[in-house]
Structure formats: C-alpha cells, structure tokens
Amino acid sequence: MSSGWWVHQWYQDYGAWMVAGYALIVIFSITLHELAHGWAAIWQGDRTPIECGHMTWNPLVHMGWPSLLMFAVVGIAWGLMPVDPSRMRHGRRSMGWVALAGPAMNMLIAFIALTALALAVAKSLPVGERTTKLLWIAGYINLALAILNLLPIPPLDGSRIAAGVSIRAYSFFNRPEVAGASIFVLLAVVFLGGGDLIFEAAMSGVKWYMAVAERWLST
C-alpha cells in the first residue's frame, strides 16, 4: 500500500516522530478547544461541564473512542463539551460567547506556535528541524480548525455564534429541518472542495503572519 492510510504515508515520508507529533498536536488542540468552551460556560454561570466531569485534560473524555478511531483511520477527529444554555446568564447571547471560545483558543494556539517559530527564524535560534516543523504544523492545523469551526453550519461553532448575535439566525438554526440537513451540508462542504479551500485559507494565513512576524521580530 503506497497511499491511502495517512499514518502509513506519513510514516514513509516523514518518519514515526512526525506521525506522533501530528497526532499529539491534533489531540491537544481539540482538548484545549473543548476546555475553552467549558471555561466560557462556567464563566457564564453554567456548571454543566463540571457536573458532567468534562473539565479534565483527558482527551478521551472530550473526544471519545469513535473520534479517536476516526482520527487513527482517516485523520479526522472532533470533540464535545456538554453545556446548557438555559443555565447561562444571558441565554443565547451567552451561548454565542461560549461557542466563540473554542475557535478563539485555536487562534491563540496558532498565534503562540507561529510567533515562536518566527522568533526562532528571525533570531536564528538553534531549535532544530523537527521542532520547526512541529511549530509550523501546530500553527497551520489550529488556524484551519478555527476557520472550519467558524463556518455557520450546525453543529459547528459558527452557527451558535450567529445565533447568539441574531435572533433570526437563532430561529433558523433551531428549525428541525435545518438541524436534520446540516450534517449533510457540512459533509458536502468539507468533502466537495470546501475542505481544500479551508486549508488553502489557513496556508495563506500562516504565510502572511510568518512574513509579518519575522519582519517585526527582526527589527
């Protein structure tokens, strides 16, 4: 098998260290994404994440075996943070902030990773090729995760953010027919060209920020 299973292909092309590093980055990023939702929900008065035992660093709690298995097979994973908008101080508006916290966390991770990489390049720090590649991957993957999750398609965070801002969006996304069809819309977007556009946008964002950060850190 020369292609197909991503682990096999990555192992052949980059070695075991890259496979392990990429897996750790994805799992760590999804875990922090879900914890950010939990922290924001608690901040808004909802203790559901605590009561359900999800305020933990254990990725299995957030991702579950189906997600981890899917990641091992095709490289795609997801997470879940239980929250209850009815317990939040401002209802749907609070839920909008809770939803925003996840992509914001991915943006923060991308910012930290890419700033560290830009600093290493600008100052010629001896960080090593492997560390350089992993920092780049961490920035790229987290920026892609942020862009994906900001799409206004249920169950992605973008739909909840829109619902928190607009009562019309809230009514639209809570229609049974919309909720039922949303998963098919999401799959169509991701697998019929939308996924490539997301990764291209993330790549452009990484290149732009690296150019700006290296120029600024070199002065």
C-alpha positions as a Markdown table, in Angstrom:
| # | Residue | x | y | z |
|---|---|---|---|---|
| 1 | Met | 0.0 | 0.0 | 0.0 |
| 2 | Ser | 1.7 | 3.1 | -1.2 |
| 3 | Ser | -1.1 | 5.5 | -0.3 |
| 4 | Gly | -4.4 | 5.6 | 1.4 |
| 5 | Trp | -3.9 | 5.3 | 5.1 |
| 6 | Trp | -2.5 | 8.6 | 6.2 |
| 7 | Val | -0.4 | 7.1 | 9.1 |
| 8 | His | 1.4 | 4.7 | 6.6 |
| 9 | Gln | 2.0 | 7.5 | 4.2 |
| 10 | Trp | 3.3 | 10.0 | 6.8 |
| 11 | Tyr | 5.5 | 7.2 | 8.3 |
| 12 | Gln | 7.1 | 6.6 | 4.9 |
| 13 | Asp | 7.5 | 10.2 | 4.1 |
| 14 | Tyr | 8.5 | 11.8 | 7.4 |
| 15 | Gly | 9.1 | 9.0 | 10.0 |
| 16 | Ala | 7.4 | 8.0 | 13.2 |
| 17 | Trp | 8.3 | 11.2 | 15.0 |
| 18 | Met | 6.2 | 13.3 | 12.6 |
| 19 | Val | 3.2 | 10.9 | 12.9 |
| 20 | Ala | 3.4 | 11.1 | 16.7 |
| 21 | Gly | 3.9 | 14.8 | 16.7 |
| 22 | Tyr | 1.0 | 15.5 | 14.5 |
| 23 | Ala | -1.3 | 13.2 | 16.5 |
| 24 | Leu | -0.3 | 14.9 | 19.7 |
| 25 | Ile | -0.9 | 18.4 | 18.2 |
| 26 | Val | -4.4 | 17.5 | 17.0 |
| 27 | Ile | -5.4 | 15.8 | 20.2 |
| 28 | Phe | -4.0 | 18.6 | 22.3 |
| 29 | Ser | -5.7 | 21.2 | 20.2 |
| 30 | Ile | -9.1 | 19.6 | 20.3 |
| 31 | Thr | -8.8 | 19.1 | 24.0 |
| 32 | Leu | -8.0 | 22.7 | 24.6 |
| 33 | His | -10.7 | 23.8 | 22.2 |
| 34 | Glu | -13.3 | 21.9 | 24.2 |
| 35 | Leu | -11.9 | 23.1 | 27.6 |
| 36 | Ala | -12.2 | 26.7 | 26.3 |
| 37 | His | -15.9 | 26.0 | 25.7 |
| 38 | Gly | -16.1 | 24.7 | 29.3 |
| 39 | Trp | -14.3 | 27.6 | 30.9 |
| 40 | Ala | -16.5 | 30.1 | 29.0 |
| 41 | Ala | -19.7 | 28.2 | 30.0 |
| 42 | Ile | -18.6 | 28.3 | 33.7 |
| 43 | Trp | -17.8 | 32.0 | 33.3 |
| 44 | Gln | -21.4 | 32.5 | 32.1 |
| 45 | Gly | -22.9 | 30.6 | 35.0 |
| 46 | Asp | -23.3 | 27.1 | 33.6 |
| 47 | Arg | -21.7 | 24.4 | 35.8 |
| 48 | Thr | -22.7 | 21.6 | 33.4 |
| 49 | Pro | -19.1 | 20.9 | 32.2 |
| 50 | Ile | -18.0 | 20.4 | 35.9 |
| 51 | Glu | -21.0 | 18.3 | 36.8 |
| 52 | Cys | -20.5 | 16.1 | 33.7 |
| 53 | Gly | -16.8 | 15.6 | 34.5 |
| 54 | His | -15.6 | 17.2 | 31.4 |
| 55 | Met | -13.3 | 19.8 | 32.9 |
| 56 | Thr | -10.3 | 17.4 | 32.6 |
| 57 | Trp | -7.2 | 17.2 | 30.4 |
| 58 | Asn | -8.0 | 13.6 | 29.5 |
| 59 | Pro | -8.6 | 13.7 | 25.7 |
| 60 | Leu | -10.7 | 10.5 | 25.8 |
| 61 | Val | -13.3 | 12.4 | 27.8 |
| 62 | His | -13.6 | 15.1 | 25.2 |
| 63 | Met | -13.1 | 13.1 | 22.0 |
| 64 | Gly | -14.4 | 9.6 | 22.9 |
| 65 | Trp | -13.3 | 6.4 | 21.2 |
| 66 | Pro | -15.3 | 7.0 | 17.9 |
| 67 | Ser | -13.5 | 10.2 | 17.3 |
| 68 | Leu | -10.1 | 8.8 | 18.2 |
| 69 | Leu | -10.7 | 5.8 | 16.0 |
| 70 | Met | -11.8 | 8.0 | 13.1 |
| 71 | Phe | -8.6 | 10.1 | 13.6 |
| 72 | Ala | -6.5 | 6.9 | 13.5 |
| 73 | Val | -8.2 | 5.7 | 10.3 |
| 74 | Val | -8.7 | 8.9 | 8.2 |
| 75 | Gly | -7.1 | 11.7 | 10.3 |
| 76 | Ile | -10.4 | 13.5 | 11.1 |
| 77 | Ala | -11.5 | 14.0 | 14.7 |
| 78 | Trp | -13.9 | 16.0 | 16.8 |
| 79 | Gly | -14.7 | 16.8 | 20.4 |
| 80 | Leu | -17.7 | 17.6 | 22.6 |
| 81 | Met | -18.3 | 19.8 | 25.7 |
| 82 | Pro | -21.7 | 19.4 | 27.3 |
| 83 | Val | -23.3 | 22.8 | 28.2 |
| 84 | Asp | -26.8 | 24.0 | 29.0 |
| 85 | Pro | -27.7 | 27.5 | 27.6 |
| 86 | Ser | -30.7 | 27.6 | 29.9 |
| 87 | Arg | -28.3 | 27.9 | 32.9 |
| 88 | Met | -26.3 | 30.7 | 31.4 |
| 89 | Arg | -26.8 | 34.3 | 32.5 |
| 90 | His | -27.9 | 35.6 | 29.1 |
| 91 | Gly | -29.2 | 32.6 | 27.3 |
| 92 | Arg | -28.4 | 32.5 | 23.6 |
| 93 | Arg | -26.1 | 35.5 | 23.9 |
| 94 | Ser | -24.0 | 33.7 | 26.5 |
| 95 | Met | -24.1 | 30.6 | 24.2 |
| 96 | Gly | -22.6 | 32.8 | 21.5 |
| 97 | Trp | -19.6 | 33.6 | 23.7 |
| 98 | Val | -19.2 | 30.0 | 24.7 |
| 99 | Ala | -19.2 | 29.0 | 21.1 |
| 100 | Leu | -16.6 | 31.6 | 20.2 |
| 101 | Ala | -14.2 | 30.5 | 22.9 |
| 102 | Gly | -13.3 | 27.3 | 21.0 |
| 103 | Pro | -12.1 | 28.8 | 17.8 |
| 104 | Ala | -10.5 | 31.6 | 19.8 |
| 105 | Met | -8.5 | 29.0 | 21.6 |
| 106 | Asn | -7.3 | 27.6 | 18.3 |
| 107 | Met | -6.3 | 31.0 | 17.1 |
| 108 | Leu | -4.4 | 31.5 | 20.4 |
| 109 | Ile | -2.5 | 28.3 | 19.9 |
| 110 | Ala | -1.7 | 29.2 | 16.3 |
| 111 | Phe | -0.5 | 32.6 | 17.4 |
| 112 | Ile | 1.8 | 31.2 | 20.1 |
| 113 | Ala | 3.2 | 28.4 | 17.8 |
| 114 | Leu | 3.8 | 30.7 | 14.8 |
| 115 | Thr | 5.2 | 33.5 | 16.9 |
| 116 | Ala | 7.7 | 31.1 | 18.5 |
| 117 | Leu | 8.6 | 29.8 | 15.0 |
| 118 | Ala | 9.0 | 33.4 | 13.7 |
| 119 | Leu | 11.2 | 34.3 | 16.6 |
| 120 | Ala | 13.4 | 31.2 | 16.0 |
| 121 | Val | 13.8 | 32.1 | 12.3 |
| 122 | Ala | 14.3 | 35.8 | 12.9 |
| 123 | Lys | 16.9 | 35.3 | 15.6 |
| 124 | Ser | 18.5 | 32.2 | 14.1 |
| 125 | Leu | 17.8 | 30.2 | 17.3 |
| 126 | Pro | 19.0 | 26.5 | 17.3 |
| 127 | Val | 15.6 | 24.9 | 17.7 |
| 128 | Gly | 16.2 | 22.1 | 15.2 |
| 129 | Glu | 14.3 | 20.9 | 12.1 |
| 130 | Arg | 11.8 | 18.8 | 13.9 |
| 131 | Thr | 10.8 | 21.5 | 16.3 |
| 132 | Thr | 10.5 | 23.9 | 13.4 |
| 133 | Lys | 8.2 | 21.6 | 11.5 |
| 134 | Leu | 6.0 | 20.8 | 14.5 |
| 135 | Leu | 5.6 | 24.5 | 15.4 |
| 136 | Trp | 4.6 | 25.2 | 11.8 |
| 137 | Ile | 2.1 | 22.3 | 11.8 |
| 138 | Ala | 0.6 | 23.4 | 15.1 |
| 139 | Gly | 0.0 | 26.9 | 13.7 |
| 140 | Tyr | -1.4 | 25.6 | 10.4 |
| 141 | Ile | -3.7 | 23.0 | 11.9 |
| 142 | Asn | -5.1 | 25.3 | 14.6 |
| 143 | Leu | -5.8 | 28.0 | 12.1 |
| 144 | Ala | -7.6 | 25.5 | 9.9 |
| 145 | Leu | -9.6 | 24.3 | 12.9 |
| 146 | Ala | -10.6 | 27.9 | 13.7 |
| 147 | Ile | -11.7 | 28.6 | 10.2 |
| 148 | Leu | -13.7 | 25.3 | 10.0 |
| 149 | Asn | -15.4 | 25.8 | 13.3 |
| 150 | Leu | -16.4 | 29.4 | 12.4 |
| 151 | Leu | -18.5 | 28.2 | 9.4 |
| 152 | Pro | -22.2 | 29.0 | 10.2 |
| 153 | Ile | -23.2 | 25.3 | 9.7 |
| 154 | Pro | -24.6 | 23.3 | 12.6 |
| 155 | Pro | -23.2 | 21.7 | 14.7 |
| 156 | Leu | -20.1 | 23.9 | 14.1 |
| 157 | Asp | -19.5 | 26.9 | 16.5 |
| 158 | Gly | -20.2 | 29.4 | 13.8 |
| 159 | Ser | -23.9 | 28.6 | 13.8 |
| 160 | Arg | -24.0 | 29.2 | 17.6 |
| 161 | Ile | -22.1 | 32.4 | 17.3 |
| 162 | Ala | -24.5 | 33.6 | 14.7 |
| 163 | Ala | -27.5 | 32.5 | 16.8 |
| 164 | Gly | -26.0 | 34.5 | 19.7 |
| 165 | Val | -25.8 | 37.6 | 17.6 |
| 166 | Ser | -29.1 | 37.4 | 15.7 |
| 167 | Ile | -32.5 | 36.2 | 16.8 |
| 168 | Arg | -33.3 | 35.4 | 13.2 |
| 169 | Ala | -30.2 | 33.2 | 13.0 |
| 170 | Tyr | -31.2 | 31.6 | 16.3 |
| 171 | Ser | -34.7 | 30.8 | 14.9 |
| 172 | Phe | -33.3 | 29.5 | 11.6 |
| 173 | Phe | -30.7 | 27.2 | 13.1 |
| 174 | Asn | -33.2 | 25.7 | 15.6 |
| 175 | Arg | -35.7 | 24.6 | 12.9 |
| 176 | Pro | -35.9 | 20.8 | 12.9 |
| 177 | Glu | -35.4 | 20.6 | 9.1 |
| 178 | Val | -32.3 | 22.7 | 9.3 |
| 179 | Ala | -30.8 | 20.7 | 12.1 |
| 180 | Gly | -31.6 | 17.4 | 10.3 |
| 181 | Ala | -30.0 | 18.5 | 7.0 |
| 182 | Ser | -27.0 | 20.3 | 8.5 |
| 183 | Ile | -24.8 | 17.3 | 8.8 |
| 184 | Phe | -25.2 | 16.5 | 5.1 |
| 185 | Val | -24.4 | 20.2 | 4.2 |
| 186 | Leu | -21.3 | 20.0 | 6.4 |
| 187 | Leu | -20.1 | 16.8 | 4.8 |
| 188 | Ala | -20.7 | 18.2 | 1.3 |
| 189 | Val | -18.8 | 21.4 | 2.1 |
| 190 | Val | -15.8 | 19.6 | 3.6 |
| 191 | Phe | -15.5 | 16.8 | 1.0 |
| 192 | Leu | -16.7 | 18.6 | -2.2 |
| 193 | Gly | -14.0 | 21.2 | -2.3 |
| 194 | Gly | -14.7 | 23.2 | 0.8 |
| 195 | Gly | -12.1 | 21.3 | 2.8 |
| 196 | Asp | -9.4 | 22.3 | 0.3 |
| 197 | Leu | -10.5 | 26.0 | 0.5 |
| 198 | Ile | -10.2 | 25.9 | 4.3 |
| 199 | Phe | -6.7 | 24.5 | 4.2 |
| 200 | Glu | -5.7 | 27.0 | 1.4 |
| 201 | Ala | -7.0 | 29.8 | 3.6 |
| 202 | Ala | -5.1 | 28.5 | 6.6 |
| 203 | Met | -1.9 | 28.2 | 4.5 |
| 204 | Ser | -2.3 | 31.8 | 3.3 |
| 205 | Gly | -2.9 | 33.0 | 6.8 |
| 206 | Val | 0.2 | 31.2 | 8.1 |
| 207 | Lys | 2.4 | 32.6 | 5.3 |
| 208 | Trp | 1.1 | 36.1 | 5.9 |
| 209 | Tyr | 1.6 | 36.1 | 9.6 |
| 210 | Met | 5.0 | 34.5 | 9.4 |
| 211 | Ala | 6.1 | 37.2 | 7.0 |
| 212 | Val | 4.8 | 40.0 | 9.3 |
| 213 | Ala | 6.1 | 38.4 | 12.5 |
| 214 | Glu | 9.6 | 37.7 | 11.1 |
| 215 | Arg | 9.9 | 41.3 | 9.8 |
| 216 | Trp | 8.7 | 42.7 | 13.1 |
| 217 | Leu | 11.0 | 40.4 | 15.2 |
| 218 | Ser | 14.0 | 41.1 | 13.0 |
| 219 | Thr | 13.9 | 44.9 | 13.8 |
